[in-house]
C-alpha cells in the first residue's frame, strides 16, 4: 500500500479543513479521575466550551494508552470528527514518553481508515525533546496504517483505504529542523514498510533468487553498490554454510552485498550489517512439525531488515560507511539436502559438524559474518530469527542480544530509543564447551542435542566467526519480527520490520560517537 504523505501546518487546529483531528487525552487517576486534554488540543477544547472531556468520558474514553475514541464535532470546529487517543497519566515532564506517542498516533491514524486527510494536534514540547517527540509522532502516523497489499481477488467487504495524507501541527511549519524530521521519518517508514512487505510475501513468491532480485530492484537507483553471488560463485568462494543449507532446494541460494560509502568523510568508521535470509524453513532433514510451519516464511526477516536498512542509509547518507550482507537460502528436505552428521567447511575455514539441519540460520550467518570481517569492519551487527529459545526466554516483543558487552549495551540503548526493546544475554563458557566436536572444530548445536540455553548456543556459535578486534552484536528477533495477533500500536498483523529502526539508530550512534 502507498505510504501516506506528510506535511507540517501551523494553522489553528480548530480551523483545519480536514476529515478528522487527532488529539491526546490523559487520565488523572490520582486526582479527581477527570480526563485531561493533552498539550496541542487547547483550541479544540476551547471550541467545546469546556465540555470536551466530559463528552468523551460519556463515550467511554478513559485516557488509557492507545485507546481511541471518536466524537462528531457538529460544527464546533472545522473538521467533522475529533479522535481522542489515550496517552496515559498526565506526564511529569514536558511531553508523554516517545513510545507512548508513537503507539498512540499509530492506533489513531489506523482507526481513521477511509479518511482522506487527517491532522495531528498532539503534544510537541518547545525544548530539546521536541525532535524526538516529533520523530515518534511521525513514525507512528506512517507505520500504524500499513497494510500488506495481499493477493485477494476481491476486496474484503467493508475494508476502507488507509489514510492518504497526514498534517502535523507544529509551532512553525517552516522550521528547518522539523522539516528534516519529516524527511527522515518518511525515509525510515518507507524502509520499514519495505521490510514488512518482503517478510509478508508468500514463500512461493519470494524464494532466494526472487528475493535477491527484489532487493536488487529496490536498490538499483539508490546509489548503493551491489554484489550478488549465485550458487556457482558461492561454491567457488568457499561459502560452505550457505551452500549446504541451500543445496536441498531447486531455488538456489544467494549472497547479496549492498555497500554505502559517505562522500564527505575521508576515513569513516565502518559498520557491517548481516541478516539471515531463509525464505522458508522446513527444518530440512530434521523436519519441523506441521503446526505453525506457515509462519516460517518470516525466517528471512533478518535479511529483509538489513536490506531495508541499507535503503534508508542510502537516503539518509550518514557519515559512516555501511555494508549489508544478506545470506539467502531455502531450507528444504530432498535427496541433495545436507544431513545431520555432515561436516561443512565454512568460508572462514572452520569445520562444523552438523547435528540438526533445522539450525540452518547460524550456518548461513557464519559465512556472512566471516565475509564481513574479511572485507574489513569496525562494528558488526547481525540480526536473525535464529532460535525459538529467544521467544521462550524473552517473549514476542523483546529481542535477545549477545556479543561484546559494550556493544550489546549500545544495542539496548538504541532499541529503547526507538521502541524496539532488546535484552543482553550471556555467552557462557560452559555452553561453548557443550558444543565441542570429536571430529570437527565445533558442533553446530549442543553435542548432546540438549536445548538448554538454546538461544545462547546460537550466539556462542556465531561468535566463533567474528574476527578479533571487531565490535559485534547478534540480535535474535525470532519473536519481535512477526506479530500474529491483531494490530497494536505501530505493529500491524504480520511482519513488524524489527529491527530496522534499531539498526539505523546504531548507525547514527556510530556516526556521532564512533
DRENDRENTI-316042 format. One record per residue (C-alpha): residue in one letter; x, y, z. Coordinates in Angstrom, 1 decimal, m for minus. Layout:
<sites>
<'A', <X, Y, Z>>
...
</sites>
This chain:
<sites>
<'X', <0.0, 0.0, 0.0>>
<'X', <1.1, 3.6, m0.7>>
<'X', <2.7, 5.4, 2.2>>
<'X', <0.7, 8.5, 3.4>>
<'X', <2.0, 11.9, 2.5>>
<'X', <3.1, 14.1, 5.4>>
<'X', <3.1, 17.9, 5.8>>
<'X', <3.6, 20.3, 8.6>>
<'X', <1.0, 23.0, 9.4>>
<'X', <0.9, 25.8, 12.0>>
<'X', <m2.7, 26.9, 11.4>>
<'X', <m5.0, 26.7, 14.4>>
<'X', <m6.1, 23.1, 14.6>>
<'X', <m9.7, 24.2, 15.2>>
<'X', <m9.7, 25.8, 11.7>>
<'X', <m8.1, 23.0, 9.7>>
<'X', <m10.2, 21.7, 6.8>>
<'X', <m9.5, 18.0, 7.3>>
<'X', <m11.6, 14.9, 7.7>>
<'X', <m10.5, 14.4, 11.3>>
<'X', <m8.3, 15.9, 14.0>>
<'X', <m6.4, 13.6, 16.4>>
<'X', <m5.8, 14.9, 19.9>>
<'X', <m4.2, 13.4, 23.0>>
<'X', <m6.1, 12.5, 26.2>>
<'X', <m4.6, 11.9, 29.7>>
<'X', <m6.1, 10.2, 32.6>>
<'X', <m5.7, 11.6, 36.2>>
<'X', <m6.3, 8.6, 38.5>>
<'X', <m4.5, 10.2, 41.5>>
<'X', <m6.8, 13.3, 41.4>>
<'X', <m10.4, 13.6, 40.5>>
<'X', <m10.5, 10.9, 37.9>>
<'X', <m11.4, 13.6, 35.3>>
<'X', <m9.8, 13.4, 31.8>>
<'X', <m7.3, 16.0, 30.8>>
<'X', <m6.7, 17.1, 27.1>>
<'X', <m3.0, 16.7, 26.2>>
<'X', <m1.0, 19.7, 25.0>>
<'X', <m1.8, 20.7, 21.5>>
<'X', <m5.5, 20.4, 21.9>>
<'X', <m6.1, 23.8, 23.6>>
<'X', <m8.1, 25.4, 20.7>>
<'X', <m10.2, 22.3, 20.2>>
<'X', <m11.0, 22.2, 23.9>>
<'X', <m12.0, 25.9, 23.9>>
<'X', <m14.3, 25.3, 20.9>>
<'X', <m16.3, 22.8, 23.0>>
<'X', <m16.9, 25.3, 25.9>>
<'X', <m15.1, 23.1, 28.4>>
<'X', <m17.4, 20.1, 27.7>>
<'X', <m15.0, 18.1, 25.5>>
<'X', <m13.6, 15.8, 28.1>>
<'X', <m16.9, 15.1, 29.8>>
<'X', <m18.4, 14.3, 26.4>>
<'X', <m15.5, 11.9, 25.6>>
<'X', <m16.0, 10.3, 29.1>>
<'X', <m19.7, 9.7, 28.3>>
<'X', <m18.5, 7.9, 25.1>>
<'X', <m16.3, 5.6, 27.2>>
<'X', <m12.9, 7.3, 27.0>>
<'X', <m10.6, 6.7, 29.9>>
<'X', <m7.3, 8.0, 28.6>>
<'X', <m5.6, 4.7, 28.8>>
<'X', <m2.6, 4.3, 26.4>>
<'X', <m3.6, 3.6, 22.8>>
<'X', <m7.4, 3.9, 23.5>>
<'X', <m9.2, 5.6, 20.6>>
<'X', <m12.5, 7.5, 21.0>>
<'X', <m14.3, 9.3, 18.1>>
<'X', <m16.5, 12.3, 18.6>>
<'X', <m18.6, 14.1, 15.9>>
<'X', <m17.9, 17.9, 16.2>>
<'X', <m21.3, 19.0, 14.9>>
<'X', <m19.7, 22.2, 13.6>>
<'X', <m17.8, 23.2, 16.8>>
<'X', <m14.6, 23.1, 14.8>>
<'X', <m14.0, 23.0, 11.0>>
<'X', <m13.2, 19.2, 10.9>>
<'X', <m16.3, 17.0, 11.3>>
<'X', <m14.6, 14.5, 13.6>>
<'X', <m12.4, 14.6, 16.7>>
<'X', <m10.4, 11.5, 17.5>>
<'X', <m9.0, 11.3, 21.1>>
<'X', <m6.2, 8.9, 21.7>>
<'X', <m5.3, 7.9, 25.2>>
<'X', <m1.8, 8.8, 26.4>>
<'X', <m2.0, 7.5, 29.9>>
<'X', <m1.4, 9.6, 33.0>>
<'X', <m0.5, 13.2, 32.7>>
<'X', <3.3, 13.4, 32.2>>
<'X', <5.5, 15.0, 34.8>>
<'X', <7.8, 16.3, 32.1>>
<'X', <7.1, 18.4, 29.0>>
<'X', <5.6, 15.6, 26.9>>
<'X', <4.5, 11.9, 27.1>>
<'X', <7.1, 9.2, 26.6>>
<'X', <8.0, 8.9, 22.9>>
<'X', <7.0, 5.3, 22.6>>
<'X', <3.6, 6.0, 24.0>>
<'X', <3.1, 8.8, 21.4>>
<'X', <4.4, 6.5, 18.6>>
<'X', <2.0, 3.8, 19.5>>
<'X', <m0.9, 6.1, 20.2>>
<'X', <m0.5, 8.0, 17.0>>
<'X', <m0.3, 4.8, 15.1>>
<'X', <m3.6, 3.5, 16.6>>
<'X', <m5.4, 6.7, 15.9>>
<'X', <m4.4, 7.0, 12.3>>
<'X', <m5.1, 3.3, 11.7>>
<'X', <m8.6, 3.8, 13.2>>
<'X', <m9.3, 6.6, 10.7>>
<'X', <m9.1, 4.3, 7.6>>
<'X', <m11.4, 5.7, 5.0>>
<'X', <m10.4, 9.3, 5.7>>
<'X', <m8.6, 11.3, 3.1>>
<'X', <m6.7, 13.8, 5.2>>
<'X', <m6.1, 13.7, 9.0>>
<'X', <m4.5, 16.3, 11.2>>
<'X', <m2.5, 15.6, 14.4>>
<'X', <m2.7, 18.1, 17.2>>
<'X', <m0.5, 16.2, 19.7>>
<'X', <2.0, 17.3, 22.3>>
<'X', <5.2, 18.8, 21.0>>
<'X', <7.4, 20.4, 23.6>>
<'X', <9.3, 23.6, 22.9>>
<'X', <12.6, 22.3, 24.2>>
<'X', <15.4, 19.8, 23.4>>
<'X', <12.9, 16.9, 23.5>>
<'X', <11.0, 18.3, 20.5>>
<'X', <12.9, 16.5, 17.7>>
<'X', <12.5, 13.1, 19.4>>
<'X', <8.8, 13.7, 20.1>>
<'X', <8.1, 14.8, 16.6>>
<'X', <10.0, 11.8, 15.2>>
<'X', <8.0, 9.4, 17.3>>
<'X', <4.7, 11.0, 16.2>>
<'X', <5.7, 10.9, 12.6>>
<'X', <6.8, 7.3, 12.7>>
<'X', <3.6, 6.2, 14.4>>
<'X', <1.5, 8.1, 11.9>>
<'X', <3.3, 6.4, 8.9>>
<'X', <3.6, 2.9, 10.3>>
<'X', <0.3, 2.5, 12.0>>
<'X', <m1.9, 2.4, 8.8>>
<'X', <0.5, 0.0, 7.0>>
<'X', <m1.4, m2.8, 5.2>>
<'X', <0.1, m5.6, 3.1>>
<'X', <m1.4, m5.4, m0.4>>
<'X', <m2.0, m9.2, m0.4>>
<'X', <m3.4, m11.4, m3.1>>
<'X', <m7.2, m11.3, m2.7>>
<'X', <m9.1, m11.3, m6.0>>
<'X', <m11.9, m9.3, m4.4>>
<'X', <m11.7, m6.6, m1.7>>
<'X', <m12.6, m7.6, 1.8>>
<'X', <m16.2, m6.4, 2.5>>
<'X', <m16.2, m3.1, 4.3>>
<'X', <m12.5, m2.6, 4.2>>
<'X', <m11.6, 1.0, 3.9>>
<'X', <m8.5, 2.5, 2.4>>
<'X', <m5.8, 3.8, 4.8>>
<'X', <m5.4, 7.5, 5.4>>
<'X', <m3.8, 9.2, 2.4>>
<'X', <m2.5, 12.4, 3.8>>
<'X', <m1.4, 13.5, 7.3>>
<'X', <m0.9, 17.1, 8.5>>
<'X', <1.1, 17.5, 11.7>>
<'X', <0.5, 20.7, 13.7>>
<'X', <3.7, 22.3, 14.9>>
<'X', <4.6, 25.8, 16.1>>
<'X', <6.4, 26.8, 12.9>>
<'X', <5.7, 24.8, 9.7>>
<'X', <8.8, 26.3, 8.0>>
<'X', <11.2, 25.3, 10.8>>
<'X', <14.2, 23.5, 9.1>>
<'X', <14.7, 21.0, 11.9>>
<'X', <11.1, 20.0, 11.9>>
<'X', <11.1, 19.6, 8.1>>
<'X', <14.3, 17.5, 8.3>>
<'X', <12.5, 15.2, 10.8>>
<'X', <9.7, 14.7, 8.2>>
<'X', <12.2, 13.8, 5.5>>
<'X', <13.9, 11.3, 7.9>>
<'X', <10.6, 9.8, 9.1>>
<'X', <9.4, 9.3, 5.5>>
<'X', <12.6, 7.5, 4.6>>
<'X', <12.6, 5.3, 7.7>>
<'X', <9.0, 4.4, 7.3>>
<'X', <9.4, 3.5, 3.6>>
<'X', <12.2, 1.2, 4.6>>
<'X', <10.3, m0.4, 7.5>>
<'X', <7.3, m0.9, 5.1>>
<'X', <9.6, m2.5, 2.5>>
<'X', <10.9, m4.9, 5.1>>
<'X', <7.3, m5.8, 6.1>>
<'X', <6.3, m6.3, 2.5>>
<'X', <9.2, m8.7, 1.9>>
<'X', <8.5, m10.7, 5.0>>
<'X', <4.7, m10.8, 4.4>>
<'X', <5.2, m12.1, 0.8>>
<'X', <4.3, m15.8, 0.5>>
<'X', <7.3, m18.1, 0.3>>
<'X', <6.5, m19.4, m3.2>>
<'X', <6.7, m15.8, m4.4>>
<'X', <10.0, m15.0, m2.7>>
<'X', <12.4, m17.9, m3.0>>
<'X', <16.1, m16.9, m2.8>>
<'X', <16.6, m15.9, m6.4>>
<'X', <13.4, m13.8, m6.4>>
<'X', <14.3, m12.3, m3.0>>
<'X', <17.7, m11.3, m4.4>>
<'X', <16.1, m9.8, m7.5>>
<'X', <13.6, m7.8, m5.3>>
<'X', <16.5, m6.4, m3.3>>
<'X', <18.4, m5.5, m6.4>>
<'X', <15.4, m3.8, m8.0>>
<'X', <14.8, m1.8, m4.8>>
<'X', <18.4, m0.7, m4.6>>
<'X', <19.3, m0.1, m8.3>>
<'X', <18.6, 3.6, m8.2>>
<'X', <19.7, 4.2, m4.6>>
<'X', <23.4, 4.8, m5.3>>
<'X', <24.4, 1.6, m3.3>>
<'X', <27.0, m0.7, m4.8>>
<'X', <25.5, m4.1, m5.4>>
<'X', <27.2, m7.5, m5.5>>
<'X', <25.4, m10.8, m5.9>>
<'X', <26.9, m14.3, m5.5>>
<'X', <24.9, m17.2, m7.1>>
<'X', <25.4, m20.9, m6.3>>
<'X', <28.4, m21.2, m8.6>>
<'X', <30.1, m18.2, m7.1>>
<'X', <29.3, m19.4, m3.6>>
<'X', <30.8, m22.7, m4.2>>
<'X', <33.9, m21.2, m5.8>>
<'X', <34.2, m18.7, m2.9>>
<'X', <34.1, m21.4, m0.2>>
<'X', <30.8, m20.4, 1.4>>
<'X', <30.2, m23.8, 2.7>>
<'X', <27.4, m22.9, 5.2>>
<'X', <25.2, m21.1, 2.6>>
<'X', <25.8, m23.8, 0.0>>
<'X', <25.0, m26.6, 2.5>>
<'X', <21.7, m25.1, 3.6>>
<'X', <20.7, m24.1, 0.1>>
<'X', <21.6, m27.3, m1.8>>
<'X', <18.4, m29.1, m0.8>>
<'X', <16.3, m26.7, m2.8>>
<'X', <15.9, m26.2, m6.5>>
<'X', <15.8, m22.5, m5.8>>
<'X', <19.5, m21.9, m5.3>>
<'X', <20.9, m19.6, m2.6>>
<'X', <22.3, m16.1, m2.9>>
<'X', <24.5, m13.8, m1.0>>
<'X', <23.7, m10.1, m1.7>>
<'X', <26.1, m7.4, m0.6>>
<'X', <25.0, m3.7, m0.5>>
<'X', <27.6, m1.0, 0.1>>
<'X', <27.3, 2.6, 1.1>>
<'X', <30.3, 5.0, 1.3>>
<'X', <29.9, 8.6, 2.5>>
<'X', <31.3, 11.1, 0.1>>
<'X', <32.4, 13.8, 2.5>>
<'X', <34.3, 11.8, 5.1>>
<'X', <38.0, 10.9, 4.5>>
<'X', <38.3, 7.9, 6.8>>
<'X', <34.8, 6.9, 8.1>>
<'X', <34.0, 4.3, 10.7>>
<'X', <32.8, 1.1, 9.1>>
<'X', <29.7, m0.8, 10.0>>
<'X', <28.7, m4.2, 8.7>>
<'X', <25.1, m5.5, 8.9>>
<'X', <24.5, m9.2, 8.4>>
<'X', <21.0, m10.7, 8.0>>
<'X', <19.6, m14.2, 7.9>>
<'X', <17.5, m14.7, 4.8>>
<'X', <16.0, m18.2, 5.0>>
<'X', <13.0, m17.6, 2.7>>
<'X', <11.3, m20.7, 4.0>>
<'X', <12.4, m23.1, 6.7>>
<'X', <11.0, m26.6, 6.7>>
<'X', <13.8, m27.7, 9.0>>
<'X', <15.4, m29.7, 6.2>>
<'X', <16.1, m33.4, 7.0>>
<'X', <15.4, m32.5, 10.7>>
<'X', <11.9, m31.5, 9.6>>
<'X', <9.7, m29.4, 11.7>>
<'X', <6.2, m30.3, 12.8>>
<'X', <3.4, m29.0, 10.6>>
<'X', <1.8, m26.8, 13.3>>
<'X', <2.6, m23.2, 12.5>>
<'X', <5.1, m24.0, 9.8>>
<'X', <3.5, m21.5, 7.5>>
<'X', <5.0, m18.8, 9.7>>
<'X', <8.4, m19.9, 8.6>>
<'X', <8.0, m17.5, 5.6>>
<'X', <9.2, m15.0, 8.1>>
<'X', <12.6, m16.7, 8.6>>
<'X', <14.1, m14.2, 6.2>>
<'X', <13.2, m11.2, 8.4>>
<'X', <16.8, m10.5, 9.4>>
<'X', <17.9, m10.2, 5.8>>
<'X', <14.8, m8.1, 5.0>>
<'X', <15.6, m5.8, 7.8>>
<'X', <19.3, m5.4, 6.6>>
<'X', <18.2, m4.8, 3.0>>
<'X', <15.6, m2.2, 4.1>>
<'X', <18.1, m0.5, 6.4>>
<'X', <20.6, m0.2, 3.6>>
<'X', <17.9, 1.6, 1.5>>
<'X', <17.3, 4.0, 4.4>>
<'X', <21.1, 4.5, 4.7>>
<'X', <21.3, 5.4, 1.0>>
<'X', <18.5, 8.0, 1.5>>
<'X', <19.8, 9.5, 4.8>>
<'X', <23.5, 9.5, 3.9>>
<'X', <25.1, 9.2, 7.4>>
<'X', <28.8, 9.9, 7.9>>
<'X', <29.8, 6.3, 8.3>>
<'X', <30.5, 3.5, 5.8>>
<'X', <27.8, 0.8, 5.9>>
<'X', <27.8, m2.6, 4.1>>
<'X', <24.9, m5.0, 4.3>>
<'X', <25.2, m8.8, 3.7>>
<'X', <22.0, m10.7, 3.0>>
<'X', <22.6, m14.5, 3.2>>
<'X', <19.7, m16.1, 1.4>>
<'X', <18.7, m19.8, 1.2>>
<'X', <15.6, m22.1, 1.3>>
<'X', <15.9, m25.0, 3.8>>
<'X', <14.3, m27.9, 2.1>>
<'X', <14.5, m31.7, 2.6>>
<'X', <15.5, m33.6, m0.6>>
<'X', <18.0, m36.0, m2.0>>
<'X', <20.5, m33.2, m2.2>>
<'X', <19.9, m31.7, 1.2>>
<'X', <22.6, m31.5, 3.8>>
<'X', <22.3, m34.1, 6.6>>
<'X', <22.9, m34.5, 10.4>>
<'X', <26.4, m35.8, 10.7>>
<'X', <27.8, m33.8, 7.7>>
<'X', <31.0, m31.8, 8.3>>
<'X', <30.9, m28.5, 6.5>>
<'X', <34.0, m26.3, 5.7>>
<'X', <32.9, m22.7, 6.2>>
<'X', <34.0, m19.5, 4.5>>
<'X', <36.4, m18.8, 7.4>>
<'X', <38.0, m22.3, 7.0>>
<'X', <36.5, m23.6, 10.2>>
<'X', <34.9, m27.0, 10.0>>
<'X', <31.4, m27.5, 11.5>>
<'X', <29.8, m30.8, 12.4>>
<'X', <26.1, m30.6, 11.6>>
<'X', <23.8, m32.2, 14.2>>
<'X', <20.5, m30.6, 13.3>>
<'X', <19.6, m29.3, 9.9>>
<'X', <16.9, m27.1, 11.5>>
<'X', <19.8, m25.0, 13.0>>
<'X', <20.4, m23.7, 9.5>>
<'X', <20.3, m19.9, 10.2>>
<'X', <23.6, m20.0, 12.1>>
<'X', <25.2, m21.8, 9.1>>
<'X', <24.4, m19.1, 6.6>>
<'X', <25.1, m16.3, 9.1>>
<'X', <28.5, m17.7, 9.9>>
<'X', <29.5, m17.3, 6.3>>
<'X', <28.0, m13.8, 6.1>>
<'X', <29.8, m12.7, 9.3>>
<'X', <33.2, m14.2, 8.1>>
<'X', <32.8, m12.4, 4.8>>
<'X', <32.1, m9.1, 6.5>>
<'X', <35.1, m9.5, 8.7>>
<'X', <37.3, m10.4, 5.8>>
<'X', <36.2, m7.3, 3.9>>
<'X', <37.1, m5.2, 7.0>>
<'X', <34.8, m3.5, 9.5>>
<'X', <34.9, m1.8, 12.9>>
<'X', <31.4, m2.8, 14.0>>
<'X', <29.3, m5.8, 13.1>>
<'X', <25.6, m6.0, 13.9>>
<'X', <23.9, m9.3, 12.8>>
<'X', <20.2, m9.9, 13.1>>
<'X', <18.1, m13.0, 12.6>>
<'X', <15.0, m15.0, 13.6>>
<'X', <17.5, m17.5, 15.0>>
<'X', <16.0, m19.5, 17.9>>
<'X', <12.7, m20.4, 19.5>>
<'X', <14.7, m20.1, 22.7>>
<'X', <14.5, m16.3, 22.3>>
<'X', <10.7, m16.4, 22.4>>
<'X', <10.8, m18.7, 25.4>>
<'X', <13.2, m16.5, 27.3>>
<'X', <12.1, m13.0, 26.4>>
<'X', <8.7, m13.3, 24.7>>
<'X', <7.4, m11.8, 21.5>>
<'X', <8.4, m8.2, 21.9>>
<'X', <11.9, m8.2, 23.4>>
<'X', <14.8, m9.3, 21.2>>
<'X', <17.8, m11.1, 22.7>>
<'X', <21.2, m9.5, 22.1>>
<'X', <24.6, m11.2, 22.6>>
<'X', <28.2, m10.2, 21.8>>
<'X', <30.6, m7.8, 23.3>>
<'X', <29.1, m6.4, 26.5>>
<'X', <29.7, m2.7, 25.5>>
<'X', <28.3, m3.3, 22.0>>
<'X', <25.2, m5.1, 23.5>>
<'X', <24.7, m2.1, 25.7>>
<'X', <24.7, 0.2, 22.6>>
<'X', <22.1, m2.1, 21.0>>
<'X', <20.0, m2.0, 24.1>>
<'X', <20.1, 1.8, 24.3>>
<'X', <19.3, 2.1, 20.6>>
<'X', <16.4, m0.2, 20.9>>
<'X', <15.0, 1.7, 23.9>>
<'X', <15.3, 4.9, 21.9>>
<'X', <13.2, 3.7, 19.0>>
<'X', <10.8, 1.5, 20.9>>
<'X', <12.3, m1.9, 19.8>>
<'X', <13.5, m3.3, 23.1>>
<'X', <16.3, m5.8, 23.5>>
<'X', <17.9, m7.5, 26.4>>
<'X', <21.5, m8.5, 26.7>>
<'X', <22.2, m12.2, 27.2>>
<'X', <25.4, m14.0, 28.2>>
<'X', <27.8, m16.2, 26.2>>
<'X', <28.8, m18.7, 28.9>>
<'X', <31.9, m20.8, 28.6>>
<'X', <30.0, m24.0, 29.6>>
<'X', <27.7, m23.5, 26.6>>
<'X', <30.8, m23.4, 24.3>>
<'X', <32.2, m26.5, 26.0>>
<'X', <29.0, m28.4, 25.3>>
<'X', <29.4, m27.7, 21.6>>
<'X', <32.8, m29.4, 21.2>>
<'X', <33.0, m31.9, 18.3>>
<'X', <35.0, m35.1, 18.3>>
<'X', <35.7, m34.7, 14.6>>
<'X', <35.4, m31.0, 13.7>>
<'X', <36.2, m27.6, 15.1>>
<'X', <32.8, m27.1, 16.6>>
<'X', <29.3, m28.7, 16.6>>
<'X', <26.5, m26.6, 15.1>>
<'X', <24.4, m27.2, 18.3>>
<'X', <25.0, m28.7, 21.7>>
<'X', <26.7, m32.0, 21.2>>
<'X', <24.2, m33.8, 23.4>>
<'X', <21.3, m32.2, 21.5>>
<'X', <20.4, m30.5, 24.8>>
<'X', <18.2, m27.5, 24.2>>
<'X', <19.1, m25.8, 27.5>>
<'X', <20.3, m22.3, 26.7>>
<'X', <19.2, m22.8, 23.1>>
<'X', <19.4, m19.1, 22.3>>
<'X', <22.8, m18.9, 23.9>>
<'X', <24.0, m21.8, 21.8>>
<'X', <23.2, m19.7, 18.7>>
<'X', <25.1, m16.7, 19.9>>
<'X', <28.1, m18.8, 21.0>>
<'X', <28.3, m20.5, 17.6>>
<'X', <28.2, m17.2, 15.7>>
<'X', <30.9, m15.7, 18.0>>
<'X', <33.4, m18.2, 16.6>>
<'X', <33.3, m16.5, 13.2>>
<'X', <33.8, m12.9, 14.4>>
<'X', <37.3, m11.6, 13.8>>
<'X', <39.4, m10.3, 16.6>>
<'X', <39.1, m6.5, 17.1>>
<'X', <35.6, m6.3, 15.6>>
<'X', <32.9, m4.9, 18.0>>
<'X', <29.9, m7.1, 17.4>>
<'X', <26.4, m8.0, 18.5>>
<'X', <23.9, m10.7, 17.5>>
<'X', <20.2, m9.6, 17.7>>
<'X', <17.8, m12.5, 17.9>>
<'X', <14.4, m11.3, 16.6>>
<'X', <12.6, m14.7, 16.5>>
<'X', <9.6, m13.2, 18.4>>
<'X', <9.5, m9.5, 17.5>>
<'X', <9.9, m10.0, 13.8>>
<'X', <6.4, m11.3, 13.2>>
<'X', <3.2, m10.4, 15.0>>
<'X', <0.4, m13.0, 14.8>>
<'X', <m2.1, m11.0, 16.8>>
<'X', <m4.3, m8.1, 15.9>>
<'X', <m2.7, m4.7, 15.2>>
<'X', <m1.4, m2.9, 18.2>>
<'X', <0.4, 0.4, 18.3>>
<'X', <2.7, 0.8, 15.3>>
<'X', <2.7, m3.0, 14.8>>
<'X', <0.2, m4.4, 12.3>>
<'X', <m0.6, m8.0, 11.9>>
<'X', <2.2, m9.9, 10.3>>
<'X', <5.7, m8.6, 9.7>>
<'X', <6.8, m5.7, 12.0>>
<'X', <10.0, m4.5, 10.3>>
<'X', <12.0, m5.0, 13.6>>
<'X', <14.9, m4.1, 13.9>>
<'X', <15.3, m1.6, 11.0>>
<'X', <14.9, 1.4, 13.3>>
<'X', <17.3, 0.0, 15.9>>
<'X', <20.0, m0.6, 13.2>>
<'X', <19.5, 3.0, 11.9>>
<'X', <19.8, 4.3, 15.5>>
<'X', <23.1, 2.3, 15.9>>
<'X', <24.5, 3.8, 12.7>>
<'X', <23.6, 7.3, 13.9>>
<'X', <25.3, 6.4, 17.2>>
<'X', <28.5, 5.3, 15.4>>
<'X', <28.5, 8.3, 13.1>>
<'X', <28.2, 10.6, 16.2>>
<'X', <30.2, 8.9, 18.8>>
<'X', <32.5, 6.5, 16.9>>
</sites>
